[in-house]
């Protein structure tokens, strides 16, 4: 990557400050866990200085995969969509999430570029700092591939029955219970047994009527079918102990629809994947959402899925 030495009134040092997983908490107090939850590799930090106009901070978060960088980006779909590379017009998209790869708002430019998640933040926002941030952003993405969003997102249904449509601008890809609890709180414990080997997504379905809570779909793909079955068992034991009383079945295809205080919950494990629907307004909404998601998950795995 070749970042410009000078952009407008701003100039950077020759070399970045590099932050590793071992010292990320020294660089950022309290926020390091978010990046570690997405298989963080290292961070390169540049400060473009301008005594007259304030500094521009450039943070380049290098992750283990494009999916990890996307996950960080998906935590906030707010801001103005920016096209930093002409090639992005031909980049693969997924109907379950917005097609954006860069967003700008409140003086901050955020970028997903393959396994890189980047933030360019101006200390004092102005027309000049915006132009400088975009110039830096274009240099960040130049010549880099633009892969598809995580394949798991293809299993998210577009609706959950009458009056419940997917909110693509609220879909979040994740790997950890820390991020899950930010997207949709289930429990203080890691009851879905998420870790760096899992892929997960949270997708809300808004109601047509105002002030109605959104239904939530959680999809998880584990390393193997045993992990999926074990996670479902722990979820049922902690969250829905009544579902263990002979009503939900057992084995690979264990599934149930359960009425609780805040709506209907549906769940099913199939192969190495788990689908969980929460706060559905009716039993039919929960059933429909789970059936569509499981069918799509099975299609992703192919005919030889466990």
C-alpha positions as CSV (number, residue, x, y, z in Angstrom):
1,X,0.0,0.0,0.0
2,X,1.3,3.4,-0.9
3,X,-0.3,6.2,1.0
4,X,0.5,9.8,-0.1
5,X,3.1,11.6,1.9
6,X,1.2,14.8,1.8
7,X,-2.6,15.5,1.2
8,X,-3.5,19.1,1.1
9,X,-2.3,20.7,4.3
10,X,-1.6,17.4,6.0
11,X,1.6,15.4,6.1
12,X,2.3,12.0,7.5
13,X,5.5,10.4,9.0
14,X,7.6,8.0,7.0
15,X,6.5,4.9,8.9
16,X,3.4,3.9,10.7
17,X,3.1,3.0,14.4
18,X,2.2,-0.7,14.5
19,X,0.0,-2.2,17.1
20,X,-0.2,-6.0,17.7
21,X,-2.8,-8.1,19.5
22,X,-0.5,-8.1,22.6
23,X,-0.5,-4.3,23.0
24,X,-3.8,-3.3,21.5
25,X,-5.2,-2.4,24.9
26,X,-2.4,0.0,25.4
27,X,-3.4,1.8,22.2
28,X,-7.2,1.8,22.9
29,X,-8.6,1.5,26.4
30,X,-11.6,-0.8,26.4
31,X,-12.3,-1.1,22.7
32,X,-9.6,-3.7,21.8
33,X,-11.9,-6.6,22.5
34,X,-14.1,-5.8,19.5
35,X,-11.1,-6.2,17.1
36,X,-9.8,-9.3,18.8
37,X,-13.3,-10.8,18.4
38,X,-12.8,-10.6,14.6
39,X,-9.4,-12.4,14.4
40,X,-7.3,-9.2,14.5
41,X,-3.8,-9.5,13.1
42,X,-2.3,-6.0,13.5
43,X,-3.0,-2.3,13.2
44,X,-1.0,0.3,11.3
45,X,-1.5,3.9,12.5
46,X,-0.6,7.0,10.6
47,X,-1.1,10.6,11.8
48,X,-1.4,13.2,9.1
49,X,-0.5,16.4,10.8
50,X,-1.5,20.0,10.1
51,X,-0.9,22.6,12.8
52,X,-3.5,24.9,11.3
53,X,-6.3,22.4,10.5
54,X,-5.9,19.6,13.1
55,X,-4.7,16.1,12.5
56,X,-6.1,13.2,10.5
57,X,-5.8,9.8,12.1
58,X,-5.5,6.8,9.7
59,X,-6.0,3.4,11.2
60,X,-5.5,0.3,9.1
61,X,-6.8,-2.8,10.8
62,X,-5.4,-6.0,9.2
63,X,-7.6,-9.0,9.9
64,X,-7.2,-12.7,9.1
65,X,-9.9,-12.7,6.4
66,X,-12.2,-10.4,4.3
67,X,-15.1,-11.7,6.3
68,X,-13.5,-10.4,9.5
69,X,-13.0,-6.9,8.1
70,X,-16.6,-7.0,6.7
71,X,-17.8,-7.9,10.2
72,X,-16.3,-4.8,11.7
73,X,-17.7,-2.7,8.9
74,X,-21.2,-4.2,9.3
75,X,-21.5,-2.9,12.9
76,X,-22.7,0.5,11.6
77,X,-24.3,1.0,8.2
78,X,-24.9,4.7,8.9
79,X,-23.3,7.5,6.9
80,X,-22.9,8.6,3.3
81,X,-22.0,5.8,0.8
82,X,-18.7,6.6,-1.0
83,X,-17.3,4.9,-4.0
84,X,-13.5,5.0,-3.7
85,X,-12.7,2.8,-6.7
86,X,-14.3,2.5,-10.1
87,X,-14.0,-1.3,-9.8
88,X,-16.5,-1.3,-6.9
89,X,-19.3,-0.9,-9.4
90,X,-18.6,-4.4,-10.6
91,X,-17.9,-5.9,-7.1
92,X,-20.1,-8.8,-5.9
93,X,-23.0,-7.8,-3.6
94,X,-25.4,-9.7,-1.3
95,X,-29.1,-8.7,-1.2
96,X,-29.1,-9.1,2.6
97,X,-26.8,-6.2,3.2
98,X,-26.3,-2.8,1.6
99,X,-23.7,-2.8,-1.3
100,X,-21.5,-0.2,0.4
101,X,-17.8,-0.6,0.9
102,X,-17.0,2.9,2.3
103,X,-19.2,5.2,4.5
104,X,-18.5,8.8,5.5
105,X,-20.1,10.6,8.4
106,X,-19.2,13.1,11.1
107,X,-15.6,13.5,9.9
108,X,-15.0,9.7,9.8
109,X,-14.4,7.6,6.7
110,X,-14.8,3.8,7.3
111,X,-13.7,1.3,4.7
112,X,-14.0,-2.4,4.0
113,X,-11.3,-3.5,1.5
114,X,-10.7,-7.3,1.4
115,X,-9.1,-8.2,4.8
116,X,-8.5,-4.6,5.7
117,X,-10.9,-2.5,7.8
118,X,-9.8,1.2,7.8
119,X,-10.8,4.3,9.6
120,X,-9.8,7.8,8.5
121,X,-10.8,10.4,11.2
122,X,-10.4,14.1,11.1
123,X,-9.9,15.9,14.4
124,X,-11.7,19.0,12.9
125,X,-14.2,18.3,10.1
126,X,-14.2,20.7,7.2
127,X,-14.6,20.6,3.4
128,X,-10.8,20.3,3.1
129,X,-10.5,17.5,5.7
130,X,-13.2,15.6,3.9
131,X,-11.4,15.8,0.6
132,X,-8.2,14.8,2.3
133,X,-9.9,11.8,3.9
134,X,-11.3,10.7,0.6
135,X,-7.9,11.0,-1.1
136,X,-6.3,8.9,1.6
137,X,-9.2,6.4,1.2
138,X,-8.7,6.1,-2.5
139,X,-5.0,5.3,-1.9
140,X,-5.9,2.7,0.7
141,X,-8.1,0.7,-1.7
142,X,-6.1,1.2,-4.9
143,X,-5.3,-2.1,-6.5
144,X,-6.9,-4.2,-3.7
145,X,-9.5,-6.9,-4.4
146,X,-13.2,-6.4,-3.6
147,X,-14.5,-9.9,-2.6
148,X,-18.1,-10.8,-1.9
149,X,-19.6,-10.4,1.6
150,X,-19.6,-13.5,3.8
151,X,-21.4,-16.4,2.2
152,X,-23.5,-17.0,5.3
153,X,-25.5,-13.8,4.6
154,X,-27.0,-15.5,1.6
155,X,-29.1,-17.7,3.9
156,X,-30.9,-14.7,5.4
157,X,-34.5,-14.6,4.1
158,X,-35.9,-11.3,2.7
159,X,-39.0,-11.4,4.9
160,X,-40.5,-13.2,7.9
161,X,-44.1,-13.3,6.7
162,X,-46.7,-10.6,6.4
163,X,-45.6,-7.2,7.8
164,X,-42.1,-8.3,8.6
165,X,-39.4,-7.2,6.2
166,X,-35.6,-7.6,6.6
167,X,-33.6,-4.5,7.6
168,X,-30.4,-4.9,5.5
169,X,-29.0,-1.8,7.2
170,X,-29.1,-3.5,10.5
171,X,-27.6,-6.9,9.5
172,X,-24.4,-7.7,11.5
173,X,-21.8,-10.4,10.7
174,X,-19.9,-11.6,13.8
175,X,-18.0,-14.4,15.5
176,X,-18.2,-13.7,19.2
177,X,-20.8,-13.4,22.0
178,X,-19.4,-10.0,22.8
179,X,-20.6,-8.7,19.4
180,X,-23.8,-10.7,19.5
181,X,-24.8,-9.0,22.7
182,X,-24.3,-5.7,21.0
183,X,-26.4,-6.7,18.0
184,X,-29.0,-8.6,20.0
185,X,-28.7,-9.4,23.7
186,X,-29.4,-13.1,24.5
187,X,-27.5,-13.7,27.8
188,X,-24.4,-12.7,29.7
189,X,-23.0,-16.2,29.1
190,X,-21.8,-17.4,25.7
191,X,-24.8,-19.7,25.4
192,X,-24.4,-20.2,21.6
193,X,-20.7,-21.2,22.1
194,X,-19.3,-18.7,19.6
195,X,-15.6,-18.5,19.0
196,X,-13.1,-17.6,16.3
197,X,-14.1,-20.8,14.3
198,X,-17.7,-19.8,14.0
199,X,-19.5,-17.6,11.6
200,X,-22.7,-15.8,12.7
201,X,-25.2,-13.2,11.6
202,X,-27.9,-11.2,13.2
203,X,-30.8,-9.9,11.0
204,X,-33.7,-7.9,12.3
205,X,-37.2,-7.9,10.6
206,X,-39.0,-4.6,11.2
207,X,-42.8,-4.5,11.8
208,X,-45.1,-2.5,9.6
209,X,-46.8,-1.1,12.7
210,X,-45.0,1.6,14.7
211,X,-43.6,0.8,18.1
212,X,-43.7,-2.9,17.4
213,X,-40.4,-4.7,18.3
214,X,-38.4,-6.2,15.4
215,X,-38.2,-10.0,15.1
216,X,-34.6,-11.2,15.1
217,X,-32.9,-14.0,13.2
218,X,-29.6,-15.4,14.3
219,X,-27.7,-17.8,12.1
220,X,-24.5,-19.6,13.2
221,X,-22.3,-21.9,11.2
222,X,-20.0,-24.0,13.3
223,X,-16.8,-26.0,12.5
224,X,-18.8,-29.2,12.5
225,X,-22.2,-30.8,13.3
226,X,-21.2,-31.9,16.8
227,X,-20.4,-28.3,17.7
228,X,-23.8,-27.2,16.4
229,X,-25.7,-29.8,18.3
230,X,-23.8,-29.0,21.5
231,X,-24.5,-25.3,21.1
232,X,-28.2,-25.9,20.6
233,X,-28.3,-28.1,23.7
234,X,-26.7,-25.4,25.8
235,X,-29.0,-22.7,24.4
236,X,-32.0,-24.8,25.3
237,X,-30.7,-25.6,28.8
238,X,-30.0,-22.0,29.6
239,X,-32.6,-20.0,27.7
240,X,-35.5,-22.5,27.2
241,X,-35.3,-25.3,29.7
242,X,-38.9,-26.2,29.1
243,X,-38.0,-27.2,25.5
244,X,-36.1,-30.1,27.0
245,X,-39.2,-31.8,28.3
246,X,-39.9,-34.1,25.4
247,X,-41.3,-31.5,23.0
248,X,-38.4,-30.6,20.8
249,X,-36.9,-33.8,19.6
250,X,-33.2,-34.5,19.6
251,X,-30.4,-35.3,17.3
252,X,-29.1,-33.4,14.2
253,X,-32.5,-31.9,13.2
254,X,-33.6,-30.9,16.8
255,X,-36.2,-28.1,16.4
256,X,-39.0,-26.4,18.1
257,X,-41.4,-23.4,18.2
258,X,-41.9,-22.1,21.7
259,X,-44.1,-19.3,23.0
260,X,-42.4,-17.1,25.6
261,X,-43.1,-13.7,27.2
262,X,-41.9,-11.5,24.4
263,X,-43.2,-13.6,21.4
264,X,-42.4,-16.8,19.6
265,X,-39.0,-18.4,19.4
266,X,-38.1,-20.9,16.8
267,X,-34.9,-22.9,16.4
268,X,-33.4,-25.7,14.4
269,X,-30.0,-27.2,13.9
270,X,-29.1,-28.7,10.5
271,X,-25.7,-30.1,9.9
272,X,-23.2,-27.7,11.2
273,X,-25.6,-24.7,11.1
274,X,-28.1,-23.3,13.7
275,X,-31.0,-21.0,13.0
276,X,-32.7,-19.2,15.8
277,X,-35.6,-16.8,15.4
278,X,-36.6,-14.5,18.4
279,X,-39.4,-12.2,19.2
280,X,-41.6,-13.3,16.3
281,X,-45.2,-12.1,16.6
282,X,-46.8,-15.4,15.8
283,X,-46.0,-19.1,15.6
284,X,-46.3,-18.9,11.8
285,X,-43.8,-16.1,11.5
286,X,-41.2,-18.1,13.6
287,X,-41.9,-21.3,11.6
288,X,-41.6,-19.5,8.2
289,X,-38.4,-17.7,9.1
290,X,-36.7,-20.9,10.4
291,X,-37.8,-23.0,7.5
292,X,-36.5,-20.5,4.9
293,X,-33.2,-20.0,6.7
294,X,-32.5,-23.7,7.2
295,X,-33.3,-24.4,3.6
296,X,-30.9,-21.8,2.5
297,X,-28.2,-22.9,4.9
298,X,-28.5,-26.5,3.6
299,X,-28.1,-25.1,0.0
300,X,-24.9,-23.3,1.0
301,X,-23.5,-26.5,2.4
302,X,-24.3,-28.6,-0.6
303,X,-25.5,-32.2,-0.9
304,X,-22.6,-33.6,1.2
305,X,-23.3,-31.5,4.3
306,X,-23.0,-33.4,7.6
